[in-house]
Amino acid sequence: MAESMEALERRIDALRAEIRRSVVARDTARTKGLRAELRIAEQEWEQAISDLAEEAGDPPPAAAGRSSAGSLLPVREQVHHALTLLSVPAAPKLVAEVHAAFFGAAAAGGLAAGKLTHLRRDEKRSFGTAPYARPYYLCAALTAEHLAPARGLVAVSTWPLERRIVGPLSPRVDFLTAAVRVAERAGTVPAGSSTLARLVWRFASNIPGALDIAGRPDTVDPVTVIRAAEAERVVHADADRAHRAAAAERARRQLDQVDQLFGNTLRTLPGKVTRRGGAVSRGNPTVQEKTA
């Protein structure tokens, strides 16, 4: 089953890449066909994750369009759905907005930052007790500099380590990637909701050339958003990829399994006390020592 899930996720990623290329090439017929294939692949992924949840003893996920009032979907599944759509580490607020726009979940309060913080701690404890017992874990994005948990960002354990690293250019690259993912998915929805339209508009309003003259949520074109986001992302992609790859290689050498998923926890310690001519001075604090 795990191999099947990985194959489906690779297939979905490949289809999304093909869709981006066909959109940029303005091949409308190919884009339409690829989007149909993507919808089928995503449905197969939803069924596969439901099967895994049942095997793990979790409640079965609710239908994608069911409102939160009647949803039986656990919070961790809601977060996983949204992050899988985005394909990049994201803040709790964005996770909640994406789930509300595409899966009919409750307003952002249902996935509040505090809940996700506690959820990530629970995931870490679960992994420490029985590593890889679950199909996936909600984990941390890691800072490229210290390999510490990136503040306020949630990721998925099955992603490559490079995708979970956050370097100097990564916030912008990930924002543009998320914009493309959201716009791609919005283009497959026959009649988008006002919540979805506002979400796409918020992305577009921060990307040069993504909005038309009117600049209203109801006039945003997903194809234009994709083109504008891709045009800017290509400027930063190579440098960001190299920075992430170097940090990921360092993480594999320095961190154990738990820390590769949940980060190297840092603390600041007082510097060493020295005496110079009767005066007391302190050295620089140590920030790289791992907590017990």
Backbone bond lengths (Angstrom), bond angles and torsions (degrees), N, CA, C in turn:
res aa  C-N    CA-C-N  psi(-1)  N-CA   C-N-CA  omega(-1)  CA-C   N-CA-C  phi
1 M - - - 1.464 - - 1.524 111.67 -
2 A 1.380 115.92 -40.27 1.468 118.93 -179.81 1.518 110.94 -62.34
3 E 1.346 116.95 -40.53 1.460 120.13 178.89 1.522 109.91 -64.40
4 S 1.320 116.86 -38.86 1.459 120.81 178.86 1.520 111.33 -62.72
5 M 1.351 116.18 -42.18 1.454 120.21 178.11 1.526 110.87 -63.12
6 E 1.326 116.06 -44.31 1.466 119.69 -179.87 1.526 110.59 -63.26
7 A 1.335 116.44 -40.17 1.465 119.34 178.84 1.517 111.09 -64.62
8 L 1.327 116.60 -40.86 1.470 120.08 178.25 1.531 110.85 -63.44
9 E 1.327 117.04 -43.23 1.461 119.93 -179.29 1.527 111.52 -65.40
10 R 1.340 116.19 -37.82 1.474 118.86 176.20 1.531 110.03 -65.53
11 R 1.318 115.71 -40.38 1.470 119.77 179.53 1.527 111.20 -64.26
12 I 1.332 116.75 -42.14 1.466 120.74 178.53 1.529 110.43 -63.34
13 D 1.331 116.73 -44.74 1.473 120.09 178.20 1.529 111.11 -60.62
14 A 1.344 116.13 -41.78 1.472 119.87 179.97 1.516 111.06 -65.15
15 L 1.334 116.90 -41.04 1.466 120.29 179.00 1.529 111.00 -64.34
16 R 1.319 116.78 -40.79 1.468 119.53 178.79 1.520 110.85 -63.21
17 A 1.325 116.27 -40.35 1.465 119.44 177.70 1.530 110.89 -63.52
18 E 1.329 116.68 -42.08 1.462 120.50 178.39 1.527 111.09 -64.08
19 I 1.323 116.54 -39.10 1.468 120.42 178.54 1.522 110.24 -62.28
20 R 1.348 116.41 -43.25 1.465 118.48 178.57 1.518 111.51 -60.20
21 R 1.326 116.04 -43.22 1.464 119.13 -178.95 1.527 111.30 -65.66
22 S 1.324 116.55 -39.77 1.466 118.98 -179.15 1.524 111.74 -70.53
23 V 1.351 116.25 -32.80 1.465 119.69 176.77 1.521 110.22 -66.30
24 V 1.332 115.57 -46.33 1.468 119.65 178.51 1.525 110.95 -61.34
25 A 1.344 116.45 -36.62 1.470 121.14 179.04 1.524 112.64 -79.65
26 R 1.342 116.68 -4.61 1.468 122.79 -179.61 1.533 112.16 59.37
27 D 1.327 115.17 36.38 1.461 120.80 176.37 1.528 107.62 -92.51
28 T 1.319 116.44 86.48 1.461 121.76 -172.62 1.521 112.37 -62.15
29 A 1.329 116.89 -43.57 1.465 120.10 -177.67 1.531 110.99 -62.95
30 R 1.331 116.41 -45.00 1.468 119.75 179.66 1.523 110.99 -65.88
31 T 1.324 116.51 -39.90 1.463 120.55 179.00 1.519 110.70 -59.79
32 K 1.318 116.78 -43.55 1.462 120.77 -179.78 1.524 110.87 -61.95
33 G 1.324 116.68 -44.67 1.463 120.29 179.68 1.515 112.43 -64.74
34 L 1.343 116.50 -41.63 1.456 120.50 -179.97 1.526 111.65 -66.03
35 R 1.328 116.28 -37.70 1.462 118.95 178.24 1.524 111.17 -64.88
36 A 1.321 116.59 -36.94 1.466 119.86 176.50 1.527 110.23 -63.23
37 E 1.343 116.71 -42.82 1.467 120.64 177.13 1.527 110.68 -62.50
38 L 1.333 116.15 -39.68 1.461 120.14 -179.33 1.523 110.67 -63.92
39 R 1.332 117.52 -41.85 1.461 120.44 179.00 1.528 110.82 -60.01
40 I 1.334 116.17 -42.15 1.467 120.13 179.43 1.527 110.58 -64.71
41 A 1.333 116.08 -44.70 1.468 120.16 -179.97 1.524 111.17 -62.31
42 E 1.329 117.02 -40.29 1.463 120.23 179.14 1.521 111.45 -67.08
43 Q 1.329 116.88 -35.58 1.463 119.95 176.18 1.530 110.59 -65.29
44 E 1.334 116.09 -39.92 1.464 120.09 177.46 1.527 110.50 -64.81
45 W 1.339 116.45 -38.19 1.457 120.23 177.73 1.526 110.49 -64.15
46 E 1.339 117.37 -43.07 1.461 121.06 178.45 1.522 110.78 -59.59
47 Q 1.331 116.68 -41.78 1.458 119.92 179.21 1.527 110.73 -66.32
48 A 1.327 116.56 -41.29 1.463 120.46 179.69 1.516 111.61 -63.61
49 I 1.346 117.38 -41.34 1.467 119.52 -179.98 1.514 110.34 -69.37
50 S 1.335 117.62 -31.31 1.459 120.55 175.97 1.523 110.56 -65.63
51 D 1.333 115.90 -41.53 1.463 120.07 178.31 1.527 111.05 -62.97
52 L 1.337 115.92 -41.41 1.464 119.82 179.02 1.527 111.19 -64.80
53 A 1.330 116.19 -39.32 1.466 120.19 179.83 1.522 110.46 -63.50
54 E 1.323 116.23 -39.87 1.460 119.79 178.93 1.534 110.64 -66.08
55 E 1.330 116.42 -40.89 1.465 119.84 178.77 1.521 111.41 -63.77
56 A 1.344 115.19 -34.48 1.472 119.74 -179.61 1.524 112.38 -81.45
57 G 1.330 116.44 -5.71 1.453 120.02 179.11 1.506 113.81 86.03
58 D 1.358 118.28 10.68 1.459 121.35 177.41 1.514 109.74 -81.53
59 P 1.342 118.27 155.93 1.461 120.16 175.39 1.505 109.84 -60.92
60 P 1.346 119.22 143.55 1.457 121.12 179.30 1.505 111.41 -64.92
61 P 1.356 118.48 140.92 1.453 120.44 -179.29 1.508 111.78 -65.92
62 A 1.343 115.09 149.21 1.455 120.21 177.75 1.499 110.12 -77.61
63 A 1.313 116.37 166.52 1.462 120.84 176.99 1.507 109.64 -61.45
64 A 1.350 115.78 149.30 1.467 120.80 -172.45 1.509 112.38 -58.25
65 G 1.311 117.79 -37.06 1.456 119.83 -174.76 1.505 113.90 -90.39
66 R 1.337 120.09 1.79 1.449 121.28 -176.10 1.506 110.45 -71.15
67 S 1.310 116.84 140.54 1.458 120.48 178.99 1.517 109.84 -70.25
68 S 1.339 116.36 159.07 1.453 120.45 -177.02 1.509 111.92 -65.48
69 A 1.331 117.47 -27.16 1.454 120.36 -177.66 1.518 110.58 -60.39
70 G 1.364 116.69 -35.01 1.445 119.73 -178.49 1.507 112.91 -110.34
71 S 1.341 117.41 12.51 1.454 120.35 -175.36 1.522 110.77 -83.43
72 L 1.327 115.41 139.26 1.459 121.60 174.60 1.520 110.75 -101.83
73 L 1.324 117.82 5.58 1.451 122.04 -174.36 1.524 110.39 -72.99
74 P 1.339 117.94 123.18 1.466 119.59 178.36 1.526 110.92 -62.37
75 V 1.331 116.12 157.29 1.460 120.95 -178.61 1.523 110.82 -58.78
76 R 1.330 118.08 -41.91 1.468 119.79 -177.85 1.522 111.06 -63.19
77 E 1.347 117.99 -32.72 1.464 120.46 176.73 1.529 110.95 -70.97
78 Q 1.327 116.40 -38.35 1.464 119.81 177.09 1.534 110.48 -61.12
79 V 1.321 115.10 -45.10 1.467 119.70 179.38 1.529 110.49 -63.45
80 H 1.312 116.28 -42.76 1.465 120.57 -179.64 1.518 111.33 -62.36
81 H 1.322 117.82 -42.44 1.468 120.88 177.89 1.526 110.98 -58.69
82 A 1.345 116.01 -47.68 1.466 119.71 -178.02 1.522 111.48 -65.56
83 L 1.334 117.40 -43.44 1.461 120.15 -179.39 1.525 111.52 -66.63
84 T 1.323 117.24 -36.38 1.458 120.04 177.43 1.522 110.62 -63.31
85 L 1.313 116.82 -39.28 1.460 119.83 176.99 1.527 110.58 -64.68
86 L 1.332 117.13 -44.67 1.466 120.99 -178.08 1.525 112.01 -71.18
87 S 1.319 116.69 -37.98 1.478 125.15 179.05 1.519 113.62 69.51
88 V 1.324 118.51 11.43 1.465 122.60 177.68 1.528 108.69 -139.30
89 P 1.338 118.42 157.41 1.464 119.86 174.57 1.521 110.77 -56.97
90 A 1.326 116.04 143.85 1.464 119.24 -175.78 1.517 110.88 -145.73
91 A 1.334 114.96 157.41 1.459 121.56 177.13 1.527 109.61 -78.71
92 P 1.321 117.35 154.28 1.470 120.41 -178.84 1.528 114.02 -54.54
93 K 1.322 117.66 -37.94 1.466 119.77 -179.10 1.514 111.22 -62.00
94 L 1.335 117.34 -44.72 1.458 120.47 179.05 1.522 110.56 -67.15
95 V 1.319 117.39 -39.93 1.463 120.80 177.69 1.523 109.92 -56.74
96 A 1.332 116.79 -45.74 1.461 121.25 -179.93 1.525 111.64 -64.29
97 E 1.328 116.48 -42.28 1.466 120.12 -178.99 1.523 111.60 -65.22
98 V 1.328 115.86 -41.24 1.468 119.68 179.99 1.520 110.54 -66.02
99 H 1.317 116.72 -42.60 1.467 118.61 179.79 1.517 110.75 -65.87
100 A 1.330 116.97 -39.59 1.459 119.96 178.79 1.530 111.22 -64.36
101 A 1.329 116.43 -39.83 1.469 120.42 -176.41 1.522 112.81 -71.17
102 F 1.323 117.18 -38.68 1.471 120.07 -172.53 1.525 114.47 -104.28
103 F 1.331 116.90 -25.21 1.454 118.95 -174.62 1.517 113.59 -118.26
104 G 1.339 116.27 4.17 1.447 119.61 175.06 1.505 114.55 71.27
105 A 1.323 117.20 29.34 1.461 119.95 -178.66 1.511 110.19 -79.64
106 A 1.302 114.21 178.98 1.458 120.66 179.96 1.505 110.81 -70.74
107 A 1.314 116.01 175.21 1.448 121.08 176.86 1.518 109.55 -64.89
108 A 1.327 115.72 175.99 1.451 120.84 -170.82 1.523 113.82 -56.41
109 G 1.324 118.16 -22.07 1.448 120.38 -179.50 1.505 113.44 -59.74
110 G 1.323 117.99 -28.94 1.452 121.29 -179.01 1.516 112.68 -68.28
111 L 1.327 117.42 -23.34 1.450 122.13 179.53 1.531 108.72 -125.90
112 A 1.308 115.68 52.11 1.462 120.78 -176.12 1.524 110.54 -65.94
113 A 1.338 115.21 157.08 1.461 120.64 -176.91 1.518 111.75 -56.49
114 G 1.334 116.60 -41.62 1.457 119.86 -179.84 1.510 112.57 -60.66
115 K 1.327 116.30 -40.38 1.463 119.85 179.68 1.520 110.91 -63.98
116 L 1.326 116.84 -41.54 1.461 119.55 -179.14 1.514 111.39 -69.43
117 T 1.337 117.61 -32.63 1.456 120.36 176.63 1.521 110.49 -63.50
118 H 1.323 116.13 -47.36 1.459 120.03 178.45 1.522 110.50 -65.77
119 L 1.328 116.55 -37.02 1.458 120.38 -179.15 1.523 110.56 -63.46
120 R 1.329 116.69 -42.17 1.459 119.89 -179.68 1.529 111.04 -65.36
121 R 1.333 116.20 -36.53 1.470 119.50 176.15 1.526 110.53 -64.77
122 D 1.327 116.34 -41.44 1.468 119.84 177.54 1.522 111.02 -62.53
123 E 1.331 115.96 -39.18 1.459 120.47 179.39 1.532 110.42 -63.50
124 K 1.339 115.94 -39.93 1.463 119.71 179.84 1.523 110.63 -65.61
125 R 1.337 116.41 -42.61 1.466 119.44 178.31 1.523 110.72 -63.40
126 S 1.330 116.12 -40.96 1.463 120.40 179.68 1.523 111.03 -63.01
127 F 1.333 116.26 -42.66 1.462 119.81 179.70 1.525 110.74 -65.87
128 G 1.346 116.32 -40.45 1.453 119.66 179.66 1.522 112.45 -63.55
129 T 1.335 116.17 -33.42 1.462 120.71 -179.85 1.523 111.62 -75.15
130 A 1.335 115.99 -44.16 1.473 120.63 -177.83 1.519 108.65 -143.63
131 P 1.338 118.19 85.30 1.470 121.14 -176.32 1.525 112.47 -57.02
132 Y 1.326 114.50 132.21 1.463 123.39 175.05 1.532 113.38 62.46
133 A 1.337 116.99 22.05 1.459 119.34 176.59 1.526 111.17 -72.32
134 R 1.331 117.02 -27.17 1.461 121.76 178.81 1.536 109.87 -97.14
135 P 1.339 116.36 157.06 1.470 119.10 178.89 1.528 112.42 -61.71
136 Y 1.317 117.02 -30.10 1.457 121.73 179.52 1.523 107.94 -157.03
137 Y 1.342 115.55 164.76 1.459 122.13 174.59 1.524 108.00 -132.23
138 L 1.315 115.52 145.98 1.460 120.36 171.10 1.519 106.49 -85.02
139 C 1.309 116.64 120.24 1.459 120.42 -170.91 1.521 110.34 -130.92
140 A 1.302 115.80 -164.60 1.456 121.49 -175.74 1.521 111.46 -100.98
141 A 1.323 114.80 149.13 1.466 119.42 160.89 1.522 106.09 -79.19
142 L 1.328 117.41 148.71 1.459 121.24 -175.82 1.523 110.83 -112.82
143 T 1.316 116.80 136.66 1.457 119.93 176.16 1.523 109.39 -70.66
144 A 1.308 116.82 139.04 1.461 121.10 -178.75 1.520 111.62 -66.51
145 E 1.323 117.54 -30.84 1.466 120.69 -175.02 1.528 111.99 -73.39
146 H 1.340 116.67 -51.66 1.462 120.12 -173.86 1.526 113.80 -112.25
147 L 1.329 117.73 -4.12 1.465 122.07 -175.74 1.524 110.77 57.45
148 A 1.329 114.91 32.91 1.459 122.71 177.76 1.526 109.01 -97.64
149 P 1.339 118.06 162.90 1.465 119.61 177.44 1.528 110.95 -60.24
150 A 1.316 116.86 127.81 1.464 121.25 177.48 1.524 108.30 -73.48
151 R 1.286 116.15 127.12 1.466 121.24 -173.85 1.528 111.36 -59.70
152 G 1.330 115.99 124.77 1.461 121.44 171.25 1.508 115.52 76.17
153 L 1.332 119.88 13.91 1.461 121.25 -179.07 1.528 109.97 -118.79
154 V 1.333 115.26 134.16 1.462 121.75 179.62 1.522 108.68 -113.19
155 A 1.323 116.83 142.65 1.462 122.30 179.96 1.527 108.97 -134.47
156 V 1.332 115.96 -177.28 1.462 122.12 -178.96 1.527 108.79 -120.25
157 S 1.322 116.40 135.01 1.464 121.15 -173.01 1.523 113.54 -63.09
158 T 1.325 118.08 -27.11 1.468 120.38 -177.32 1.517 112.86 -78.55
159 W 1.324 118.19 -8.36 1.461 120.43 177.02 1.524 109.80 -71.84
160 P 1.329 117.05 150.40 1.466 119.04 173.17 1.527 110.47 -58.48
161 L 1.317 116.32 147.98 1.462 120.70 -178.52 1.523 111.33 -56.05
162 E 1.321 116.79 -37.65 1.472 120.33 -179.68 1.535 111.98 -58.60
163 R 1.325 116.23 -33.89 1.460 119.35 -178.85 1.523 111.41 -73.45
164 R 1.316 116.81 -24.07 1.462 120.82 -177.93 1.528 112.57 -92.85
165 I 1.324 117.59 -3.23 1.462 121.88 176.09 1.528 109.46 -83.69
166 V 1.332 116.50 140.65 1.459 121.53 178.92 1.520 108.64 -120.56
167 G 1.341 115.75 108.47 1.455 121.57 178.08 1.520 111.15 -100.88
168 P 1.331 117.64 -170.71 1.473 121.03 -177.19 1.523 113.52 -59.40
169 L 1.330 117.55 -36.93 1.466 120.80 -178.02 1.527 112.86 -94.68
170 S 1.308 116.90 -8.30 1.464 120.32 -172.68 1.524 114.71 -62.95
171 P 1.341 120.48 -39.97 1.464 118.49 179.97 1.525 112.71 -56.28
172 R 1.334 117.08 -41.95 1.463 119.22 -179.98 1.526 111.29 -72.65
173 V 1.327 116.47 -42.66 1.465 119.83 179.26 1.521 110.11 -62.46
174 D 1.322 117.58 -42.80 1.460 120.59 179.61 1.524 111.45 -67.24
175 F 1.333 116.98 -35.93 1.463 119.85 176.07 1.528 110.33 -61.37
176 L 1.317 116.50 -45.22 1.468 120.52 -179.84 1.533 111.06 -67.11
177 T 1.333 116.50 -38.23 1.465 119.88 176.83 1.518 110.45 -63.14
178 A 1.331 116.63 -45.10 1.463 120.56 178.48 1.532 111.15 -61.93
179 A 1.330 116.27 -38.94 1.463 119.74 178.12 1.520 111.34 -61.21
180 V 1.335 116.14 -42.29 1.469 120.17 178.21 1.524 110.54 -63.78
181 R 1.333 117.23 -45.47 1.465 120.69 -178.96 1.529 111.35 -60.88
182 V 1.332 115.60 -46.16 1.460 120.04 -179.32 1.527 110.74 -64.39
183 A 1.330 116.85 -43.84 1.466 120.25 179.81 1.525 111.31 -65.35
184 E 1.334 116.77 -39.53 1.466 120.05 177.07 1.522 110.86 -60.24
185 R 1.312 115.54 -48.06 1.464 119.55 -178.72 1.522 110.68 -67.39
186 A 1.334 117.43 -38.45 1.469 120.44 178.22 1.519 111.01 -61.47
187 G 1.340 116.20 -33.88 1.466 119.61 179.54 1.514 113.45 -68.64
188 T 1.345 117.59 -15.45 1.461 120.64 179.63 1.522 112.15 -94.98
189 V 1.339 116.68 -6.74 1.469 120.48 -179.77 1.526 108.58 -87.67
190 P 1.333 118.63 120.37 1.474 120.77 -176.15 1.522 113.26 -57.39
191 A 1.318 116.58 -47.58 1.465 119.74 -178.55 1.522 107.66 -133.63
192 G 1.327 115.94 94.13 1.455 120.41 -175.30 1.515 112.23 -67.37
193 S 1.325 117.08 147.74 1.454 122.29 178.73 1.523 109.84 -80.39
194 S 1.327 115.80 168.54 1.462 119.72 177.73 1.531 110.13 -66.26
195 T 1.350 116.54 -32.41 1.468 120.28 177.23 1.518 110.61 -62.66
196 L 1.319 116.77 -43.27 1.461 121.18 178.61 1.520 110.98 -66.77
197 A 1.325 116.51 -42.42 1.468 120.14 179.49 1.527 111.04 -60.28
198 R 1.327 116.89 -41.62 1.473 119.91 179.33 1.528 111.14 -66.99
199 L 1.328 116.03 -36.87 1.466 119.31 179.32 1.525 110.61 -63.44
200 V 1.334 117.18 -47.50 1.462 120.78 178.88 1.525 109.74 -62.33
201 W 1.323 116.74 -40.73 1.468 120.91 -179.41 1.531 111.03 -62.65
202 R 1.338 117.65 -39.87 1.464 119.64 -179.77 1.524 111.32 -63.73
203 F 1.322 116.36 -38.37 1.459 118.51 174.09 1.531 110.09 -64.75
204 A 1.316 115.85 -49.37 1.467 120.60 -174.86 1.521 112.40 -61.39
205 S 1.327 116.89 -34.67 1.464 120.01 -177.00 1.524 112.89 -67.79
206 N 1.324 116.78 -12.70 1.472 120.91 177.90 1.521 112.80 -110.38
207 I 1.334 116.28 16.84 1.468 121.18 178.85 1.527 108.29 -127.37
208 P 1.314 118.98 118.18 1.465 120.79 179.67 1.531 111.66 -57.01
209 G 1.336 115.46 130.82 1.451 120.79 176.49 1.512 115.52 83.03
210 A 1.348 117.32 4.81 1.466 119.36 -177.34 1.516 113.19 -90.38
211 L 1.345 117.61 -15.36 1.458 121.43 -179.31 1.528 110.85 -108.88
212 D 1.329 115.34 150.32 1.463 118.84 173.71 1.525 109.03 -82.72
213 I 1.311 116.75 -173.39 1.469 120.94 -176.47 1.515 111.26 -62.88
214 A 1.339 116.33 -40.03 1.463 119.99 -178.46 1.530 111.03 -64.77
215 G 1.310 115.83 -41.98 1.457 120.10 177.00 1.509 115.04 67.24
216 R 1.340 117.47 24.69 1.460 120.71 179.48 1.525 110.46 -96.57
217 P 1.343 116.77 154.25 1.467 119.34 179.08 1.521 113.54 -55.72
218 D 1.339 117.21 -36.23 1.465 119.67 -176.19 1.526 113.18 -78.92
219 T 1.323 117.51 -2.34 1.467 119.68 179.81 1.530 112.57 -112.20
220 V 1.331 117.69 2.29 1.459 120.69 -178.05 1.525 110.14 -71.71
221 D 1.327 115.66 131.65 1.464 121.99 178.75 1.525 108.78 -102.19
222 P 1.348 119.40 116.97 1.463 120.69 -179.01 1.522 113.60 -55.85
223 V 1.327 117.48 -36.65 1.462 120.27 -179.85 1.530 110.52 -63.46
224 T 1.321 116.72 -41.62 1.464 120.64 178.18 1.526 110.86 -64.35
225 V 1.322 116.80 -39.30 1.459 121.22 177.84 1.526 110.12 -61.69
226 I 1.325 116.94 -44.32 1.466 121.38 -179.56 1.523 110.29 -61.30
227 R 1.319 117.33 -47.60 1.463 120.83 -179.01 1.521 111.40 -61.32
228 A 1.338 116.23 -45.31 1.468 119.60 -178.03 1.526 110.98 -66.19
229 A 1.331 116.96 -41.32 1.462 120.17 -179.65 1.520 110.96 -66.62
230 E 1.315 117.48 -42.41 1.465 120.83 179.11 1.524 111.20 -64.75
231 A 1.332 116.46 -38.64 1.462 120.11 -179.35 1.519 111.58 -61.34
232 E 1.338 116.61 -38.50 1.465 118.94 178.88 1.525 111.15 -80.56
233 R 1.319 117.13 -37.68 1.465 119.62 -176.07 1.525 112.01 -62.05
234 V 1.324 117.11 -36.23 1.454 119.63 -177.67 1.526 111.70 -63.35
235 V 1.324 116.67 -24.25 1.466 120.76 179.54 1.529 110.88 -66.38
236 H 1.343 116.38 -36.89 1.464 121.00 -174.36 1.519 113.65 -102.85
237 A 1.330 118.07 -12.91 1.469 121.31 -166.23 1.528 113.45 -59.84
238 D 1.329 118.36 -47.28 1.462 120.68 -174.95 1.529 111.85 -64.25
239 A 1.324 116.70 -46.37 1.463 119.96 -179.71 1.526 110.77 -64.43
240 D 1.320 116.45 -41.61 1.458 120.08 179.55 1.527 110.83 -65.05
241 R 1.320 116.25 -42.16 1.471 120.75 -179.48 1.530 110.50 -61.68
242 A 1.325 116.92 -42.96 1.466 120.36 -179.65 1.523 111.03 -65.33
243 H 1.318 117.00 -40.92 1.463 120.62 -179.59 1.526 110.14 -65.00
244 R 1.311 116.72 -42.86 1.466 120.40 179.90 1.530 110.87 -65.46
245 A 1.323 116.21 -42.15 1.470 120.05 -177.89 1.524 110.70 -62.68
246 A 1.333 117.51 -41.73 1.461 120.68 179.65 1.532 110.64 -64.73
247 A 1.332 116.25 -42.53 1.458 119.80 179.81 1.529 111.17 -67.49
248 A 1.328 116.70 -38.17 1.464 120.41 179.46 1.520 111.22 -64.74
249 E 1.321 117.06 -39.67 1.458 120.61 178.12 1.535 110.28 -64.44
250 R 1.317 116.22 -39.76 1.467 120.09 177.23 1.528 110.68 -65.04
251 A 1.334 116.50 -39.01 1.467 120.24 179.17 1.524 111.36 -63.82
252 R 1.316 117.02 -39.08 1.468 120.18 -179.98 1.534 111.31 -65.41
253 R 1.333 115.91 -31.64 1.464 119.71 179.89 1.526 111.88 -78.53
254 Q 1.339 116.66 -36.32 1.459 120.62 -167.91 1.531 114.45 -99.68
255 L 1.318 117.84 -25.93 1.467 120.39 -170.65 1.523 112.23 -108.92
256 D 1.321 115.43 148.38 1.457 119.65 173.26 1.534 109.46 -81.80
257 Q 1.326 117.09 -176.74 1.459 121.08 -175.18 1.523 112.17 -60.90
258 V 1.337 116.39 -43.91 1.464 119.80 -178.05 1.522 110.52 -63.24
259 D 1.336 117.19 -47.16 1.460 120.34 -176.96 1.528 112.59 -70.57
260 Q 1.319 118.07 -26.61 1.466 119.53 175.11 1.528 111.29 -66.24
261 L 1.318 116.50 -25.43 1.466 120.28 178.41 1.525 112.63 -94.72
262 F 1.333 116.59 -39.62 1.465 119.35 -170.12 1.525 113.52 -114.81
263 G 1.330 117.03 -0.85 1.452 119.80 172.21 1.518 114.23 94.54
264 N 1.314 113.63 155.45 1.452 122.92 177.39 1.519 108.03 -88.35
265 T 1.332 118.17 106.99 1.459 121.68 -176.20 1.513 109.87 -72.36
266 L 1.341 115.19 128.53 1.462 120.51 -176.12 1.514 111.04 -107.55
267 R 1.295 115.52 156.76 1.462 120.51 171.90 1.529 108.52 -144.92
268 T 1.319 115.74 153.95 1.460 121.14 178.39 1.521 108.94 -98.81
269 L 1.308 116.14 126.91 1.456 121.46 179.87 1.520 109.92 -112.48
270 P 1.330 117.43 150.19 1.474 118.92 177.16 1.512 110.75 -60.15
271 G 1.323 115.97 145.06 1.453 119.88 178.37 1.523 111.14 -73.22
272 K 1.308 114.38 167.29 1.464 120.14 -179.33 1.531 110.28 -68.74
273 V 1.325 116.30 134.55 1.464 121.01 -178.73 1.527 109.47 -84.28
274 T 1.323 116.49 128.53 1.470 121.59 177.17 1.521 109.42 -128.70
275 R 1.306 115.34 159.44 1.462 119.19 179.49 1.529 109.03 -119.44
276 R 1.305 114.23 131.14 1.462 119.69 178.78 1.527 107.93 -129.28
277 G 1.348 115.61 111.20 1.461 119.41 178.84 1.506 113.18 56.71
278 G 1.319 116.76 35.38 1.455 120.01 178.91 1.508 113.64 89.60
279 A 1.359 117.27 -14.94 1.463 120.25 -179.68 1.522 109.53 -90.84
280 V 1.289 116.10 146.40 1.455 121.74 179.65 1.525 109.32 -98.52
281 S 1.333 116.54 130.37 1.464 120.40 176.56 1.518 108.74 -133.62
282 R 1.321 116.69 157.40 1.451 121.50 -179.61 1.520 109.70 -120.32
283 G 1.327 115.28 140.60 1.451 119.85 177.73 1.510 111.25 -74.78
284 N 1.318 115.63 178.97 1.461 120.40 178.37 1.516 110.51 -64.61
285 P 1.350 118.04 142.14 1.453 119.73 179.46 1.516 111.08 -68.11
286 T 1.329 114.80 150.28 1.461 120.72 176.89 1.516 108.95 -87.81
287 V 1.339 118.16 127.49 1.456 121.21 -177.49 1.509 112.11 -117.58
288 Q 1.331 118.65 -0.91 1.434 120.54 -174.06 1.520 113.49 -105.90
289 E 1.342 117.24 4.36 1.457 118.68 -177.05 1.514 110.14 -80.90
290 K 1.301 116.44 128.90 1.454 122.07 -177.89 1.517 110.74 -78.03
291 T 1.319 115.66 138.88 1.446 120.65 177.23 1.512 110.15 -74.16
292 A 1.272 114.96 157.99 1.470 119.97 179.22 1.508 109.79 -72.02
